[in-house]
């Protein structure tokens, strides 16, 4: 369905991160694609916040062709990520600014021209 609502569902553990891209059709979220990746030794030392931000960035990058110019919701169980959409660049850690360009997209008003993202907390 070309105009069906889209969502990204993400989660991170101490060893890996994963996500799912889904579309809403017939009153249910139907998965379109999945992504998972093992964390490197240095990424295992990152905070849960940074690991979840990494999987969001990776999902948006991987499925860019489906997400550009579309409104979509990102579902996460990491409450502190909700504030990533509201914080200023000077509040981001160097890791977030250096390794995760999504931080800049979130903080830049021009980002909405390409991505129309909303973050919603979902505890599962």
Order of alpha helices (4+ residues) and beta strands (2+ residues): beta-beta-beta-alpha-alpha-beta-alpha-alpha-beta
